[in-house]
Amino acid sequence: MSQEARIESLQARHAALESQIAAEDGRPRPDAELLNRLKIDKLHIKQEIERLRSALQAA
């Protein structure tokens, strides 16, 4: 898988996590542990996207 394809895949996963976070947060009694886990996963994906973009620009 090329780095561009990997970035696109991560962006799709990032958007899916954003939707999951919004759905969980919209519930009357959101699960705080689940929200925290989703937000951490989203942050890790964002960091990976930025790392890959930096590597592409350096190449």
mmCIF file of the N, C-alpha and C atoms, coordinates in Angstrom:
data_MODEL
# 
_entry.id   MODEL 
# 
loop_
_atom_site.group_PDB 
_atom_site.id 
_atom_site.type_symbol 
_atom_site.label_atom_id 
_atom_site.label_alt_id 
_atom_site.label_comp_id 
_atom_site.label_asym_id 
_atom_site.label_entity_id 
_atom_site.label_seq_id 
_atom_site.pdbx_PDB_ins_code 
_atom_site.Cartn_x 
_atom_site.Cartn_y 
_atom_site.Cartn_z 
_atom_site.occupancy 
_atom_site.B_iso_or_equiv 
_atom_site.pdbx_formal_charge 
_atom_site.auth_seq_id 
_atom_site.auth_comp_id 
_atom_site.auth_asym_id 
_atom_site.auth_atom_id 
_atom_site.pdbx_PDB_model_num 
ATOM 1   N N  . MET A 1 1  ? 0.853   -1.169 0.000  1.00 0.00 ? 1  MET A N  1 
ATOM 2   C CA . MET A 1 1  ? 0.000   0.000  0.000  1.00 0.00 ? 1  MET A CA 1 
ATOM 3   C C  . MET A 1 1  ? 0.901   1.235  0.000  1.00 0.00 ? 1  MET A C  1 
ATOM 4   N N  . SER A 1 2  ? 0.612   2.159  -0.895 1.00 0.00 ? 2  SER A N  1 
ATOM 5   C CA . SER A 1 2  ? 1.403   3.377  -0.960 1.00 0.00 ? 2  SER A CA 1 
ATOM 6   C C  . SER A 1 2  ? 1.078   4.267  0.240  1.00 0.00 ? 2  SER A C  1 
ATOM 7   N N  . GLN A 1 3  ? 1.963   5.218  0.502  1.00 0.00 ? 3  GLN A N  1 
ATOM 8   C CA . GLN A 1 3  ? 1.728   6.117  1.629  1.00 0.00 ? 3  GLN A CA 1 
ATOM 9   C C  . GLN A 1 3  ? 0.471   6.963  1.405  1.00 0.00 ? 3  GLN A C  1 
ATOM 10  N N  . GLU A 1 4  ? 0.233   7.354  0.145  1.00 0.00 ? 4  GLU A N  1 
ATOM 11  C CA . GLU A 1 4  ? -0.965  8.141  -0.153 1.00 0.00 ? 4  GLU A CA 1 
ATOM 12  C C  . GLU A 1 4  ? -2.230  7.336  0.161  1.00 0.00 ? 4  GLU A C  1 
ATOM 13  N N  . ALA A 1 5  ? -2.222  6.066  -0.223 1.00 0.00 ? 5  ALA A N  1 
ATOM 14  C CA . ALA A 1 5  ? -3.370  5.195  0.045  1.00 0.00 ? 5  ALA A CA 1 
ATOM 15  C C  . ALA A 1 5  ? -3.532  4.979  1.548  1.00 0.00 ? 5  ALA A C  1 
ATOM 16  N N  . ARG A 1 6  ? -2.429  4.842  2.242  1.00 0.00 ? 6  ARG A N  1 
ATOM 17  C CA . ARG A 1 6  ? -2.476  4.668  3.700  1.00 0.00 ? 6  ARG A CA 1 
ATOM 18  C C  . ARG A 1 6  ? -3.081  5.912  4.361  1.00 0.00 ? 6  ARG A C  1 
ATOM 19  N N  . ILE A 1 7  ? -2.664  7.090  3.894  1.00 0.00 ? 7  ILE A N  1 
ATOM 20  C CA . ILE A 1 7  ? -3.206  8.344  4.434  1.00 0.00 ? 7  ILE A CA 1 
ATOM 21  C C  . ILE A 1 7  ? -4.710  8.413  4.189  1.00 0.00 ? 7  ILE A C  1 
ATOM 22  N N  . GLU A 1 8  ? -5.146  8.060  2.989  1.00 0.00 ? 8  GLU A N  1 
ATOM 23  C CA . GLU A 1 8  ? -6.575  8.081  2.666  1.00 0.00 ? 8  GLU A CA 1 
ATOM 24  C C  . GLU A 1 8  ? -7.351  7.114  3.563  1.00 0.00 ? 8  GLU A C  1 
ATOM 25  N N  . SER A 1 9  ? -6.781  5.950  3.791  1.00 0.00 ? 9  SER A N  1 
ATOM 26  C CA . SER A 1 9  ? -7.413  4.962  4.657  1.00 0.00 ? 9  SER A CA 1 
ATOM 27  C C  . SER A 1 9  ? -7.523  5.490  6.086  1.00 0.00 ? 9  SER A C  1 
ATOM 28  N N  . LEU A 1 10 ? -6.464  6.107  6.562  1.00 0.00 ? 10 LEU A N  1 
ATOM 29  C CA . LEU A 1 10 ? -6.477  6.671  7.907  1.00 0.00 ? 10 LEU A CA 1 
ATOM 30  C C  . LEU A 1 10 ? -7.468  7.827  8.017  1.00 0.00 ? 10 LEU A C  1 
ATOM 31  N N  . GLN A 1 11 ? -7.572  8.630  6.967  1.00 0.00 ? 11 GLN A N  1 
ATOM 32  C CA . GLN A 1 11 ? -8.526  9.738  6.975  1.00 0.00 ? 11 GLN A CA 1 
ATOM 33  C C  . GLN A 1 11 ? -9.962  9.216  7.050  1.00 0.00 ? 11 GLN A C  1 
ATOM 34  N N  . ALA A 1 12 ? -10.239 8.140  6.351  1.00 0.00 ? 12 ALA A N  1 
ATOM 35  C CA . ALA A 1 12 ? -11.570 7.539  6.398  1.00 0.00 ? 12 ALA A CA 1 
ATOM 36  C C  . ALA A 1 12 ? -11.856 7.005  7.800  1.00 0.00 ? 12 ALA A C  1 
ATOM 37  N N  . ARG A 1 13 ? -10.862 6.370  8.400  1.00 0.00 ? 13 ARG A N  1 
ATOM 38  C CA . ARG A 1 13 ? -11.029 5.842  9.751  1.00 0.00 ? 13 ARG A CA 1 
ATOM 39  C C  . ARG A 1 13 ? -11.211 6.987  10.749 1.00 0.00 ? 13 ARG A C  1 
ATOM 40  N N  . HIS A 1 14 ? -10.469 8.068  10.550 1.00 0.00 ? 14 HIS A N  1 
ATOM 41  C CA . HIS A 1 14 ? -10.578 9.254  11.407 1.00 0.00 ? 14 HIS A CA 1 
ATOM 42  C C  . HIS A 1 14 ? -12.001 9.824  11.331 1.00 0.00 ? 14 HIS A C  1 
ATOM 43  N N  . ALA A 1 15 ? -12.542 9.923  10.118 1.00 0.00 ? 15 ALA A N  1 
ATOM 44  C CA . ALA A 1 15 ? -13.906 10.434 9.941  1.00 0.00 ? 15 ALA A CA 1 
ATOM 45  C C  . ALA A 1 15 ? -14.931 9.502  10.590 1.00 0.00 ? 15 ALA A C  1 
ATOM 46  N N  . ALA A 1 16 ? -14.710 8.199  10.476 1.00 0.00 ? 16 ALA A N  1 
ATOM 47  C CA . ALA A 1 16 ? -15.627 7.238  11.092 1.00 0.00 ? 16 ALA A CA 1 
ATOM 48  C C  . ALA A 1 16 ? -15.606 7.375  12.612 1.00 0.00 ? 16 ALA A C  1 
ATOM 49  N N  . LEU A 1 17 ? -14.425 7.572  13.174 1.00 0.00 ? 17 LEU A N  1 
ATOM 50  C CA . LEU A 1 17 ? -14.325 7.766  14.617 1.00 0.00 ? 17 LEU A CA 1 
ATOM 51  C C  . LEU A 1 17 ? -15.022 9.054  15.039 1.00 0.00 ? 17 LEU A C  1 
ATOM 52  N N  . GLU A 1 18 ? -14.887 10.094 14.233 1.00 0.00 ? 18 GLU A N  1 
ATOM 53  C CA . GLU A 1 18 ? -15.563 11.360 14.521 1.00 0.00 ? 18 GLU A CA 1 
ATOM 54  C C  . GLU A 1 18 ? -17.077 11.143 14.573 1.00 0.00 ? 18 GLU A C  1 
ATOM 55  N N  . SER A 1 19 ? -17.592 10.361 13.652 1.00 0.00 ? 19 SER A N  1 
ATOM 56  C CA . SER A 1 19 ? -19.032 10.057 13.643 1.00 0.00 ? 19 SER A CA 1 
ATOM 57  C C  . SER A 1 19 ? -19.437 9.253  14.874 1.00 0.00 ? 19 SER A C  1 
ATOM 58  N N  . GLN A 1 20 ? -18.607 8.279  15.246 1.00 0.00 ? 20 GLN A N  1 
ATOM 59  C CA . GLN A 1 20 ? -18.900 7.473  16.431 1.00 0.00 ? 20 GLN A CA 1 
ATOM 60  C C  . GLN A 1 20 ? -18.886 8.341  17.687 1.00 0.00 ? 20 GLN A C  1 
ATOM 61  N N  . ILE A 1 21 ? -17.931 9.250  17.773 1.00 0.00 ? 21 ILE A N  1 
ATOM 62  C CA . ILE A 1 21 ? -17.836 10.147 18.926 1.00 0.00 ? 21 ILE A CA 1 
ATOM 63  C C  . ILE A 1 21 ? -19.080 11.024 19.006 1.00 0.00 ? 21 ILE A C  1 
ATOM 64  N N  . ALA A 1 22 ? -19.484 11.591 17.877 1.00 0.00 ? 22 ALA A N  1 
ATOM 65  C CA . ALA A 1 22 ? -20.668 12.452 17.850 1.00 0.00 ? 22 ALA A CA 1 
ATOM 66  C C  . ALA A 1 22 ? -21.917 11.671 18.245 1.00 0.00 ? 22 ALA A C  1 
ATOM 67  N N  . ALA A 1 23 ? -22.047 10.441 17.757 1.00 0.00 ? 23 ALA A N  1 
ATOM 68  C CA . ALA A 1 23 ? -23.217 9.620  18.075 1.00 0.00 ? 23 ALA A CA 1 
ATOM 69  C C  . ALA A 1 23 ? -23.244 9.280  19.561 1.00 0.00 ? 23 ALA A C  1 
ATOM 70  N N  . GLU A 1 24 ? -22.107 8.894  20.096 1.00 0.00 ? 24 GLU A N  1 
ATOM 71  C CA . GLU A 1 24 ? -22.049 8.531  21.521 1.00 0.00 ? 24 GLU A CA 1 
ATOM 72  C C  . GLU A 1 24 ? -22.283 9.769  22.393 1.00 0.00 ? 24 GLU A C  1 
ATOM 73  N N  . ASP A 1 25 ? -21.716 10.880 22.006 1.00 0.00 ? 25 ASP A N  1 
ATOM 74  C CA . ASP A 1 25 ? -21.847 12.113 22.777 1.00 0.00 ? 25 ASP A CA 1 
ATOM 75  C C  . ASP A 1 25 ? -23.282 12.642 22.738 1.00 0.00 ? 25 ASP A C  1 
ATOM 76  N N  . GLY A 1 26 ? -24.021 12.288 21.699 1.00 0.00 ? 26 GLY A N  1 
ATOM 77  C CA . GLY A 1 26 ? -25.401 12.729 21.563 1.00 0.00 ? 26 GLY A CA 1 
ATOM 78  C C  . GLY A 1 26 ? -26.400 11.913 22.357 1.00 0.00 ? 26 GLY A C  1 
ATOM 79  N N  . ARG A 1 27 ? -25.943 10.814 22.901 1.00 0.00 ? 27 ARG A N  1 
ATOM 80  C CA . ARG A 1 27 ? -26.825 9.973  23.708 1.00 0.00 ? 27 ARG A CA 1 
ATOM 81  C C  . ARG A 1 27 ? -27.142 10.657 25.027 1.00 0.00 ? 27 ARG A C  1 
ATOM 82  N N  . PRO A 1 28 ? -28.292 10.330 25.623 1.00 0.00 ? 28 PRO A N  1 
ATOM 83  C CA . PRO A 1 28 ? -28.642 10.941 26.910 1.00 0.00 ? 28 PRO A CA 1 
ATOM 84  C C  . PRO A 1 28 ? -27.606 10.677 28.013 1.00 0.00 ? 28 PRO A C  1 
ATOM 85  N N  . ARG A 1 29 ? -27.048 9.481  28.046 1.00 0.00 ? 29 ARG A N  1 
ATOM 86  C CA . ARG A 1 29 ? -26.019 9.144  29.041 1.00 0.00 ? 29 ARG A CA 1 
ATOM 87  C C  . ARG A 1 29 ? -24.844 8.498  28.327 1.00 0.00 ? 29 ARG A C  1 
ATOM 88  N N  . PRO A 1 30 ? -23.971 9.318  27.727 1.00 0.00 ? 30 PRO A N  1 
ATOM 89  C CA . PRO A 1 30 ? -22.843 8.752  26.980 1.00 0.00 ? 30 PRO A CA 1 
ATOM 90  C C  . PRO A 1 30 ? -21.882 7.981  27.888 1.00 0.00 ? 30 PRO A C  1 
ATOM 91  N N  . ASP A 1 31 ? -21.283 6.971  27.318 1.00 0.00 ? 31 ASP A N  1 
ATOM 92  C CA . ASP A 1 31 ? -20.301 6.149  28.024 1.00 0.00 ? 31 ASP A CA 1 
ATOM 93  C C  . ASP A 1 31 ? -18.966 6.899  28.010 1.00 0.00 ? 31 ASP A C  1 
ATOM 94  N N  . ALA A 1 32 ? -18.555 7.419  29.156 1.00 0.00 ? 32 ALA A N  1 
ATOM 95  C CA . ALA A 1 32 ? -17.348 8.233  29.246 1.00 0.00 ? 32 ALA A CA 1 
ATOM 96  C C  . ALA A 1 32 ? -16.092 7.448  28.870 1.00 0.00 ? 32 ALA A C  1 
ATOM 97  N N  . GLU A 1 33 ? -16.028 6.189  29.269 1.00 0.00 ? 33 GLU A N  1 
ATOM 98  C CA . GLU A 1 33 ? -14.861 5.363  28.942 1.00 0.00 ? 33 GLU A CA 1 
ATOM 99  C C  . GLU A 1 33 ? -14.764 5.134  27.437 1.00 0.00 ? 33 GLU A C  1 
ATOM 100 N N  . LEU A 1 34 ? -15.896 4.851  26.821 1.00 0.00 ? 34 LEU A N  1 
ATOM 101 C CA . LEU A 1 34 ? -15.914 4.644  25.374 1.00 0.00 ? 34 LEU A CA 1 
ATOM 102 C C  . LEU A 1 34 ? -15.524 5.928  24.650 1.00 0.00 ? 34 LEU A C  1 
ATOM 103 N N  . LEU A 1 35 ? -16.076 7.051  25.074 1.00 0.00 ? 35 LEU A N  1 
ATOM 104 C CA . LEU A 1 35 ? -15.722 8.328  24.447 1.00 0.00 ? 35 LEU A CA 1 
ATOM 105 C C  . LEU A 1 35 ? -14.230 8.600  24.568 1.00 0.00 ? 35 LEU A C  1 
ATOM 106 N N  . ASN A 1 36 ? -13.676 8.352  25.731 1.00 0.00 ? 36 ASN A N  1 
ATOM 107 C CA . ASN A 1 36 ? -12.253 8.572  25.941 1.00 0.00 ? 36 ASN A CA 1 
ATOM 108 C C  . ASN A 1 36 ? -11.417 7.694  25.017 1.00 0.00 ? 36 ASN A C  1 
ATOM 109 N N  . ARG A 1 37 ? -11.786 6.426  24.910 1.00 0.00 ? 37 ARG A N  1 
ATOM 110 C CA . ARG A 1 37 ? -11.057 5.491  24.044 1.00 0.00 ? 37 ARG A CA 1 
ATOM 111 C C  . ARG A 1 37 ? -11.143 5.925  22.580 1.00 0.00 ? 37 ARG A C  1 
ATOM 112 N N  . LEU A 1 38 ? -12.344 6.328  22.139 1.00 0.00 ? 38 LEU A N  1 
ATOM 113 C CA . LEU A 1 38 ? -12.521 6.769  20.757 1.00 0.00 ? 38 LEU A CA 1 
ATOM 114 C C  . LEU A 1 38 ? -11.693 8.020  20.467 1.00 0.00 ? 38 LEU A C  1 
ATOM 115 N N  . LYS A 1 39 ? -11.677 8.948  21.416 1.00 0.00 ? 39 LYS A N  1 
ATOM 116 C CA . LYS A 1 39 ? -10.919 10.181 21.223 1.00 0.00 ? 39 LYS A CA 1 
ATOM 117 C C  . LYS A 1 39 ? -9.412  9.917  21.180 1.00 0.00 ? 39 LYS A C  1 
ATOM 118 N N  . ILE A 1 40 ? -8.950  8.994  21.998 1.00 0.00 ? 40 ILE A N  1 
ATOM 119 C CA . ILE A 1 40 ? -7.533  8.632  21.979 1.00 0.00 ? 40 ILE A CA 1 
ATOM 120 C C  . ILE A 1 40 ? -7.181  7.970  20.654 1.00 0.00 ? 40 ILE A C  1 
ATOM 121 N N  . ASP A 1 41 ? -8.028  7.058  20.182 1.00 0.00 ? 41 ASP A N  1 
ATOM 122 C CA . ASP A 1 41 ? -7.796  6.410  18.885 1.00 0.00 ? 41 ASP A CA 1 
ATOM 123 C C  . ASP A 1 41 ? -7.757  7.445  17.771 1.00 0.00 ? 41 ASP A C  1 
ATOM 124 N N  . LYS A 1 42 ? -8.683  8.394  17.819 1.00 0.00 ? 42 LYS A N  1 
ATOM 125 C CA . LYS A 1 42 ? -8.740  9.454  16.805 1.00 0.00 ? 42 LYS A CA 1 
ATOM 126 C C  . LYS A 1 42 ? -7.462  10.287 16.828 1.00 0.00 ? 42 LYS A C  1 
ATOM 127 N N  . LEU A 1 43 ? -6.969  10.607 18.016 1.00 0.00 ? 43 LEU A N  1 
ATOM 128 C CA . LEU A 1 43 ? -5.730  11.378 18.139 1.00 0.00 ? 43 LEU A CA 1 
ATOM 129 C C  . LEU A 1 43 ? -4.549  10.601 17.576 1.00 0.00 ? 43 LEU A C  1 
ATOM 130 N N  . HIS A 1 44 ? -4.458  9.306  17.876 1.00 0.00 ? 44 HIS A N  1 
ATOM 131 C CA . HIS A 1 44 ? -3.359  8.491  17.353 1.00 0.00 ? 44 HIS A CA 1 
ATOM 132 C C  . HIS A 1 44 ? -3.383  8.442  15.821 1.00 0.00 ? 44 HIS A C  1 
ATOM 133 N N  . ILE A 1 45 ? -4.582  8.347  15.265 1.00 0.00 ? 45 ILE A N  1 
ATOM 134 C CA . ILE A 1 45 ? -4.713  8.319  13.811 1.00 0.00 ? 45 ILE A CA 1 
ATOM 135 C C  . ILE A 1 45 ? -4.281  9.660  13.224 1.00 0.00 ? 45 ILE A C  1 
ATOM 136 N N  . LYS A 1 46 ? -4.688  10.742 13.849 1.00 0.00 ? 46 LYS A N  1 
ATOM 137 C CA . LYS A 1 46 ? -4.290  12.074 13.376 1.00 0.00 ? 46 LYS A CA 1 
ATOM 138 C C  . LYS A 1 46 ? -2.774  12.216 13.405 1.00 0.00 ? 46 LYS A C  1 
ATOM 139 N N  . GLN A 1 47 ? -2.141  11.744 14.464 1.00 0.00 ? 47 GLN A N  1 
ATOM 140 C CA . GLN A 1 47 ? -0.689  11.815 14.568 1.00 0.00 ? 47 GLN A CA 1 
ATOM 141 C C  . GLN A 1 47 ? -0.016  10.981 13.481 1.00 0.00 ? 47 GLN A C  1 
ATOM 142 N N  . GLU A 1 48 ? -0.562  9.815  13.196 1.00 0.00 ? 48 GLU A N  1 
ATOM 143 C CA . GLU A 1 48 ? -0.006  8.957  12.137 1.00 0.00 ? 48 GLU A CA 1 
ATOM 144 C C  . GLU A 1 48 ? -0.150  9.627  10.774 1.00 0.00 ? 48 GLU A C  1 
ATOM 145 N N  . ILE A 1 49 ? -1.294  10.258 10.523 1.00 0.00 ? 49 ILE A N  1 
ATOM 146 C CA . ILE A 1 49 ? -1.499  10.973 9.260  1.00 0.00 ? 49 ILE A CA 1 
ATOM 147 C C  . ILE A 1 49 ? -0.454  12.076 9.115  1.00 0.00 ? 49 ILE A C  1 
ATOM 148 N N  . GLU A 1 50 ? -0.252  12.844 10.172 1.00 0.00 ? 50 GLU A N  1 
ATOM 149 C CA . GLU A 1 50 ? 0.732   13.934 10.123 1.00 0.00 ? 50 GLU A CA 1 
ATOM 150 C C  . GLU A 1 50 ? 2.146   13.395 9.919  1.00 0.00 ? 50 GLU A C  1 
ATOM 151 N N  . ARG A 1 51 ? 2.461   12.278 10.558 1.00 0.00 ? 51 ARG A N  1 
ATOM 152 C CA . ARG A 1 51 ? 3.787   11.674 10.393 1.00 0.00 ? 51 ARG A CA 1 
ATOM 153 C C  . ARG A 1 51 ? 4.010   11.234 8.946  1.00 0.00 ? 51 ARG A C  1 
ATOM 154 N N  . LEU A 1 52 ? 2.996   10.610 8.360  1.00 0.00 ? 52 LEU A N  1 
ATOM 155 C CA . LEU A 1 52 ? 3.109   10.158 6.976  1.00 0.00 ? 52 LEU A CA 1 
ATOM 156 C C  . LEU A 1 52 ? 3.203   11.335 6.009  1.00 0.00 ? 52 LEU A C  1 
ATOM 157 N N  . ARG A 1 53 ? 2.433   12.383 6.257  1.00 0.00 ? 53 ARG A N  1 
ATOM 158 C CA . ARG A 1 53 ? 2.495   13.569 5.398  1.00 0.00 ? 53 ARG A CA 1 
ATOM 159 C C  . ARG A 1 53 ? 3.872   14.220 5.468  1.00 0.00 ? 53 ARG A C  1 
ATOM 160 N N  . SER A 1 54 ? 4.443   14.279 6.659  1.00 0.00 ? 54 SER A N  1 
ATOM 161 C CA . SER A 1 54 ? 5.786   14.847 6.819  1.00 0.00 ? 54 SER A CA 1 
ATOM 162 C C  . SER A 1 54 ? 6.816   14.015 6.063  1.00 0.00 ? 54 SER A C  1 
ATOM 163 N N  . ALA A 1 55 ? 6.667   12.701 6.143  1.00 0.00 ? 55 ALA A N  1 
ATOM 164 C CA . ALA A 1 55 ? 7.592   11.815 5.437  1.00 0.00 ? 55 ALA A CA 1 
ATOM 165 C C  . ALA A 1 55 ? 7.478   11.992 3.928  1.00 0.00 ? 55 ALA A C  1 
ATOM 166 N N  . LEU A 1 56 ? 6.257   12.194 3.425  1.00 0.00 ? 56 LEU A N  1 
ATOM 167 C CA . LEU A 1 56 ? 6.068   12.407 1.994  1.00 0.00 ? 56 LEU A CA 1 
ATOM 168 C C  . LEU A 1 56 ? 6.702   13.717 1.545  1.00 0.00 ? 56 LEU A C  1 
ATOM 169 N N  . GLN A 1 57 ? 6.553   14.757 2.347  1.00 0.00 ? 57 GLN A N  1 
ATOM 170 C CA . GLN A 1 57 ? 7.115   16.052 1.991  1.00 0.00 ? 57 GLN A CA 1 
ATOM 171 C C  . GLN A 1 57 ? 8.635   16.027 2.037  1.00 0.00 ? 57 GLN A C  1 
ATOM 172 N N  . ALA A 1 58 ? 9.211   15.248 2.933  1.00 0.00 ? 58 ALA A N  1 
ATOM 173 C CA . ALA A 1 58 ? 10.662  15.164 3.059  1.00 0.00 ? 58 ALA A CA 1 
ATOM 174 C C  . ALA A 1 58 ? 11.275  14.362 1.921  1.00 0.00 ? 58 ALA A C  1 
ATOM 175 N N  . ALA A 1 59 ? 10.489  13.482 1.340  1.00 0.00 ? 59 ALA A N  1 
ATOM 176 C CA . ALA A 1 59 ? 11.015  12.595 0.283  1.00 0.00 ? 59 ALA A CA 1 
ATOM 177 C C  . ALA A 1 59 ? 11.120  13.299 -1.056 1.00 0.00 ? 59 ALA A C  1 
# 
